[in-house]
Amino acid sequence: MSTTEFHPCPICSTPVPHWARYPKSVCHNCFDKACDDKGRKLGFYNVSFSGGFKAVVEETGEENENHICYIEGVKCWADEARFGGIVIQPFES
């Protein structure tokens, strides 16, 4: 990745560093707005140092194994990134 390569966030159009593997990743501000279908804010985590995926309802601590989330009404998919961390992109059916 070059520091001069960006794509617009698919939710708000803020420039996002571009990774070919995640061409539609959302910006940090939109990432922080992710919620479930009931409007509850979600946090996303790797299960361990070696990866894995876990979603948690922030206010209750309830684990949610669903990768689907919503940002500003846009259906998205959250998942483990290839080398750790979490990436969110708009859902494609």
Salt bridges, closest charged atoms under 4 A:
ASP36 OD2 - ARG40 NE 2.70
GLU62 OE1 - ARG40 NH1 3.16
GLU72 OE2 - LYS33 NZ 3.15
ASP79 OD1 - HIS67 ND1 3.56
GLU92 OE2 - LYS24 NZ 2.74
